[in-house]
Amino acid sequence: MSRIYKYTFIYLNYDNKAIPMDNENKIIEMLEKEYKAFLLSKKQVAKIMGISLSSVDNLLSSDSNKLPEYIKMGDGLKSSIRFSVVCVAKFLSRSNEA
């Protein structure tokens, strides 16, 4: 499993490499390899960002600019939310620059 730390590096446990956070393409490649998907769930994004699922829910309902852009899969109150791998990578790169 991989862990992404918000500050400087992404650590890949399977080969112990450290990838600088500012390299969006490498982040995208790693996320696609790890999750085998182009859209990520709230739970997956919480794990990537190192926060709880309830924190993601709270940020979605209050200040969503602290999260990557997301897609709501429907019009209902309980519609599923997904995050694009590309948006997550851009968000991580941008948050590391600040």
Backbone as a printed PyTorch tensor [residue, N CA C, xyz], in Angstrom:
tensor([[[  0.8240,  -1.1800,   0.0000],
         [  0.0000,   0.0000,   0.0000],
         [  0.8720,   1.2490,   0.0000]],

        [[  0.3920,   2.2680,  -0.6190],
         [  1.1060,   3.5400,  -0.6500],
         [  0.4900,   4.5080,   0.3440]],

        [[  1.3040,   5.3910,   0.8130],
         [  0.8070,   6.4860,   1.6380],
         [  1.3060,   7.7690,   1.0180]],

        [[  0.4420,   8.7330,   0.9360],
         [  0.8420,  10.0220,   0.3990],
         [  0.8640,  11.0090,   1.5500]],

        [[  1.9940,  11.6010,   1.7770],
         [  2.1170,  12.6020,   2.8130],
         [  2.0340,  13.9640,   2.1420]],

        [[  1.2500,  14.8180,   2.7180],
         [  0.9010,  16.0970,   2.1270],
         [  2.1070,  16.9950,   1.8970]],

        [[  3.1690,  16.8100,   2.6130],
         [  4.2140,  17.8060,   2.5960],
         [  5.2490,  17.6530,   1.4950]],

        [[  6.0530,  16.6270,   1.4840],
         [  7.1520,  16.6130,   0.5290],
         [  7.1800,  15.4210,  -0.4180]],

        [[  6.9130,  14.2400,   0.0620],
         [  7.1130,  13.0580,  -0.7700],
         [  5.9250,  12.1140,  -0.7320]],

        [[  5.8700,  11.2850,  -1.7640],
         [  4.9800,  10.1310,  -1.7660],
         [  5.8970,   8.9430,  -1.5100]],

        [[  5.5910,   8.1540,  -0.4990],
         [  6.3940,   6.9690,  -0.2340],
         [  5.6900,   5.7520,  -0.7930]],

        [[  6.3920,   5.0120,  -1.6000],
         [  5.8460,   3.7980,  -2.1920],
         [  6.4270,   2.6060,  -1.4460]],

        [[  5.5970,   1.9550,  -0.6610],
         [  6.0830,   0.8620,   0.1720],
         [  6.5920,  -0.3250,  -0.6240]],

        [[  6.0360,  -0.5710,  -1.8150],
         [  6.4290,  -1.7660,  -2.5500],
         [  7.8250,  -1.6830,  -3.1420]],

        [[  8.3920,  -0.4930,  -3.3090],
         [  9.7850,  -0.4120,  -3.7690],
         [ 10.5990,   0.6180,  -2.9940]],

        [[ 10.0080,   1.1670,  -1.9240],
         [ 10.6860,   2.1100,  -1.0370],
         [ 11.2890,   3.3180,  -1.7500]],

        [[ 10.6820,   3.7430,  -2.8350],
         [ 11.1180,   4.9480,  -3.5290],
         [ 10.3720,   6.1470,  -2.9750]],

        [[ 11.0190,   7.2870,  -3.0010],
         [ 10.3450,   8.5350,  -2.6340],
         [ 10.2210,   9.3790,  -3.8970]],

        [[  9.0140,   9.8100,  -4.2090],
         [  8.7700,  10.6150,  -5.4040],
         [  8.4050,  12.0290,  -4.9660]],

        [[  9.0940,  13.0600,  -5.4760],
         [  8.7310,  14.4290,  -5.1050],
         [  7.2690,  14.7090,  -5.4310]],

        [[  6.5900,  15.3970,  -4.5200],
         [  5.1690,  15.6690,  -4.6370],
         [  4.8280,  16.5480,  -5.8380]],

        [[  5.7700,  17.3590,  -6.3060],
         [  5.4430,  18.2950,  -7.3770],
         [  5.3820,  17.6400,  -8.7530]],

        [[  5.6380,  16.3720,  -8.8560],
         [  5.6020,  15.7100, -10.1450],
         [  4.2290,  15.0760, -10.3560]],

        [[  3.3110,  15.8730, -10.9280],
         [  1.9180,  15.4440, -11.1080],
         [  1.7750,  14.1310, -11.8640]],

        [[  2.5230,  13.9810, -12.9410],
         [  2.3950,  12.7710, -13.7580],
         [  2.7700,  11.5100, -12.9780]],

        [[  3.7840,  11.6050, -12.1550],
         [  4.1720,  10.4460, -11.3470],
         [  3.1190,  10.1520, -10.2850]],

        [[  2.5170,  11.1990,  -9.7370],
         [  1.4510,  10.9950,  -8.7570],
         [  0.2700,  10.3040,  -9.4250]],

        [[ -0.1050,  10.7750, -10.6170],
         [ -1.2120,  10.1590, -11.3620],
         [ -0.9100,   8.6910, -11.6400]],

        [[  0.2790,   8.4260, -12.1260],
         [  0.6810,   7.0490, -12.4450],
         [  0.6210,   6.1520, -11.2100]],

        [[  1.1230,   6.6560, -10.0840],
         [  1.1140,   5.8780,  -8.8520],
         [ -0.3120,   5.6120,  -8.3750]],

        [[ -1.1730,   6.6420,  -8.4150],
         [ -2.5520,   6.4670,  -7.9700],
         [ -3.3000,   5.4760,  -8.8580]],

        [[ -3.1100,   5.5690, -10.1680],
         [ -3.7740,   4.6370, -11.0850],
         [ -3.2750,   3.2120, -10.8720]],

        [[ -1.9930,   3.0700, -10.6050],
         [ -1.4320,   1.7390, -10.3570],
         [ -1.9470,   1.1760,  -9.0320]],

        [[ -1.9810,   2.0130,  -8.0160],
         [ -2.4260,   1.5810,  -6.6860],
         [ -3.9090,   1.2300,  -6.6550]],

        [[ -4.7530,   2.0960,  -7.2250],
         [ -6.1980,   1.9290,  -7.0940],
         [ -6.8650,   1.3390,  -8.3370]],

        [[ -6.1160,   1.2190,  -9.4310],
         [ -6.6290,   0.6210, -10.6730],
         [ -7.9550,   1.2550, -11.1020]],

        [[ -8.0000,   2.5880, -10.9870],
         [ -9.2230,   3.3190, -11.3300],
         [ -8.8670,   4.7570, -11.6800]],

        [[ -9.7680,   5.4110, -12.3940],
         [ -9.5890,   6.8210, -12.7260],
         [-10.4210,   7.7070, -11.8090]],

        [[-11.3950,   7.1080, -11.1270],
         [-12.2150,   7.8310, -10.1660],
         [-12.0320,   7.1780,  -8.7970]],

        [[-11.8570,   8.0050,  -7.7760],
         [-11.6110,   7.5150,  -6.4270],
         [-12.7800,   7.8470,  -5.5090]],

        [[-13.0140,   6.9930,  -4.5480],
         [-14.0910,   7.2120,  -3.5760],
         [-13.6240,   8.1790,  -2.4780]],

        [[-14.5690,   8.6080,  -1.6570],
         [-14.2330,   9.4720,  -0.5200],
         [-13.2840,   8.7450,   0.4270]],

        [[-13.5170,   7.4700,   0.6320],
         [-12.6760,   6.6830,   1.5340],
         [-11.2310,   6.6150,   1.0210]],

        [[-11.0770,   6.4160,  -0.2850],
         [ -9.7410,   6.3640,  -0.8730],
         [ -9.0330,   7.7190,  -0.7690]],

        [[ -9.7610,   8.7990,  -1.0290],
         [ -9.1720,  10.1360,  -0.9400],
         [ -8.7930,  10.4540,   0.5070]],

        [[ -9.6150,  10.0380,   1.4510],
         [ -9.2870,  10.2390,   2.8650],
         [ -7.9670,   9.5490,   3.1990]],

        [[ -7.8050,   8.3270,   2.7300],
         [ -6.5720,   7.5780,   2.9860],
         [ -5.3700,   8.2620,   2.3360]],

        [[ -5.5360,   8.7050,   1.1070],
         [ -4.4540,   9.3660,   0.3810],
         [ -4.0250,  10.6480,   1.1010]],

        [[ -5.0050,  11.4020,   1.5850],
         [ -4.7140,  12.6790,   2.2350],
         [ -4.3360,  12.5290,   3.7050]],

        [[ -4.5000,  11.3320,   4.2500],
         [ -4.1510,  11.1040,   5.6420],
         [ -5.1420,  11.7180,   6.6180]],

        [[ -6.4180,  11.7760,   6.2190],
         [ -7.4660,  12.2930,   7.0900],
         [ -8.5780,  11.2480,   7.1900]],

        [[ -9.4970,  11.4560,   8.1050],
         [-10.5760,  10.4860,   8.2760],
         [-11.6860,  10.7140,   7.2420]],

        [[-12.4960,   9.6840,   7.0700],
         [-13.6420,   9.7850,   6.1680],
         [-14.6160,  10.8580,   6.6570]],

        [[-14.7950,  10.9500,   7.9580],
         [-15.6970,  11.9830,   8.4870],
         [-15.1430,  13.3870,   8.2370]],

        [[-13.8160,  13.5390,   8.2180],
         [-13.2170,  14.8390,   7.8760],
         [-13.5180,  15.1970,   6.4250]],

        [[-13.4500,  14.2070,   5.5400],
         [-13.7970,  14.4460,   4.1350],
         [-15.2510,  14.8810,   4.0360]],

        [[-16.1390,  14.1860,   4.7350],
         [-17.5600,  14.5590,   4.7270],
         [-17.7750,  15.9750,   5.2390]],

        [[-17.0900,  16.3160,   6.3230],
         [-17.2040,  17.6700,   6.8740],
         [-16.7020,  18.7230,   5.8900]],

        [[-15.5770,  18.4590,   5.2400],
         [-15.0340,  19.4070,   4.2650],
         [-15.9530,  19.5410,   3.0570]],

        [[-16.5730,  18.4480,   2.6550],
         [-17.5110,  18.5130,   1.5300],
         [-18.7040,  19.4050,   1.8550]],

        [[-19.1480,  19.3580,   3.0950],
         [-20.3320,  20.1440,   3.4550],
         [-19.9980,  21.5820,   3.8400]],

        [[-18.7210,  21.8680,   4.0910],
         [-18.3810,  23.2270,   4.5130],
         [-17.4650,  23.9480,   3.5360]],

        [[-16.2260,  23.5270,   3.4370],
         [-15.2310,  24.2690,   2.6650],
         [-14.5450,  23.3410,   1.6710]],

        [[-15.1880,  23.1040,   0.5500],
         [-14.6850,  22.1010,  -0.3840],
         [-13.4200,  22.5280,  -1.1340]],

        [[-12.9490,  23.7820,  -0.9640],
         [-11.6840,  24.1360,  -1.6170],
         [-10.4870,  23.5440,  -0.8740]],

        [[-10.7500,  22.8410,   0.2360],
         [ -9.7000,  22.1120,   0.9380],
         [ -9.6530,  20.6520,   0.5010]],

        [[-10.4150,  20.3530,  -0.5430],
         [-10.4440,  19.0170,  -1.1460],
         [-10.2640,  19.1580,  -2.6510]],

        [[ -9.8390,  18.0710,  -3.3030],
         [ -9.7940,  18.1050,  -4.7720],
         [-11.1970,  18.2810,  -5.3460]],

        [[-11.2660,  18.7400,  -6.5890],
         [-12.5670,  18.8330,  -7.2590],
         [-13.1930,  17.4430,  -7.2870]],

        [[-14.5200,  17.4010,  -7.2100],
         [-15.2050,  16.1180,  -7.1570],
         [-16.3960,  16.1020,  -8.1100]],

        [[-16.8930,  14.8910,  -8.3270],
         [-18.0470,  14.6700,  -9.1980],
         [-19.1380,  14.0440,  -8.3450]],

        [[-20.3190,  14.6240,  -8.3730],
         [-21.4660,  14.0410,  -7.6730],
         [-22.2230,  13.1870,  -8.6810]],

        [[-22.3720,  11.9100,  -8.3780],
         [-22.9580,  10.9440,  -9.3000],
         [-24.4730,  10.8530,  -9.1220]],

        [[-25.1700,  11.9360,  -9.4040],
         [-26.6200,  11.9580,  -9.2860],
         [-27.0940,  13.2380,  -8.6250]],

        [[-28.4220,  13.3420,  -8.4860],
         [-29.0150,  14.5570,  -7.9310],
         [-29.5060,  14.3930,  -6.4990]],

        [[-29.5900,  13.1830,  -6.0110],
         [-30.1340,  12.9310,  -4.6830],
         [-29.1970,  13.3440,  -3.5640]],

        [[-29.7430,  13.4300,  -2.3580],
         [-28.9490,  13.8020,  -1.1900],
         [-27.8520,  12.7900,  -0.8840]],

        [[-28.1140,  11.5380,  -1.1640],
         [-27.1440,  10.4830,  -0.8540],
         [-26.3910,   9.9950,  -2.0910]],

        [[-26.3260,  10.8560,  -3.1150],
         [-25.6050,  10.4860,  -4.3340],
         [-24.1250,  10.2870,  -4.0300]],

        [[-23.5490,   9.3280,  -4.6950],
         [-22.1400,   9.0030,  -4.5250],
         [-21.2580,  10.1570,  -5.0110]],

        [[-20.1060,  10.3090,  -4.3710],
         [-19.1400,  11.3410,  -4.7520],
         [-17.8660,  10.6350,  -5.1790]],

        [[-17.2980,  11.0700,  -6.2880],
         [-16.0400,  10.5160,  -6.7880],
         [-15.0680,  11.6440,  -7.0990]],

        [[-13.7780,  11.3160,  -6.9720],
         [-12.7070,  12.2640,  -7.2410],
         [-11.8600,  11.7290,  -8.3870]],

        [[-11.6120,  12.5480,  -9.3680],
         [-10.7510,  12.1660, -10.4850],
         [ -9.3100,  12.0470,  -9.9930]],

        [[ -8.6070,  11.0260, -10.4640],
         [ -7.1970,  10.8440, -10.1200],
         [ -6.4030,  12.0880, -10.5150]],

        [[ -6.7000,  12.6560, -11.6730],
         [ -5.9910,  13.8460, -12.1530],
         [ -6.2260,  15.0230, -11.2090]],

        [[ -7.4630,  15.2240, -10.7770],
         [ -7.7750,  16.3190,  -9.8400],
         [ -7.0930,  16.1130,  -8.4970]],

        [[ -7.0340,  14.8800,  -8.0350],
         [ -6.3630,  14.5860,  -6.7640],
         [ -4.8710,  14.9010,  -6.8870]],

        [[ -4.2500,  14.4860,  -7.9920],
         [ -2.8210,  14.7490,  -8.2050],
         [ -2.5500,  16.2540,  -8.2810]],

        [[ -3.3880,  16.9830,  -8.9990],
         [ -3.2200,  18.4420,  -9.0860],
         [ -3.3700,  19.0890,  -7.7140]],

        [[ -4.3580,  18.6430,  -6.9490],
         [ -4.5910,  19.1810,  -5.6190],
         [ -3.3780,  18.9430,  -4.7210]],

        [[ -2.8480,  17.7260,  -4.7400],
         [ -1.6920,  17.4080,  -3.9050],
         [ -0.4770,  18.2310,  -4.3050]],

        [[ -0.2630,  18.3960,  -5.6000],
         [  0.8540,  19.2130,  -6.0770],
         [  0.6880,  20.6660,  -5.6460]],

        [[ -0.5270,  21.1800,  -5.7980],
         [ -0.8200,  22.5810,  -5.4500],
         [ -0.7080,  22.8120,  -3.9450]],

        [[ -1.2140,  21.8850,  -3.1550],
         [ -1.1620,  22.0610,  -1.6950],
         [  0.2540,  21.9550,  -1.1740]],

        [[  1.1050,  21.2430,  -1.8870],
         [  2.5060,  21.1230,  -1.4750],
         [  3.2620,  22.4190,  -1.7430]],

        [[  2.8410,  23.1830,  -2.7560],
         [  3.5170,  24.4380,  -3.0970],
         [  3.2340,  25.5250,  -2.0740]],

        [[  2.0640,  25.4550,  -1.4370],
         [  1.6660,  26.5160,  -0.4920],
         [  2.4700,  26.4870,   0.7900]]])
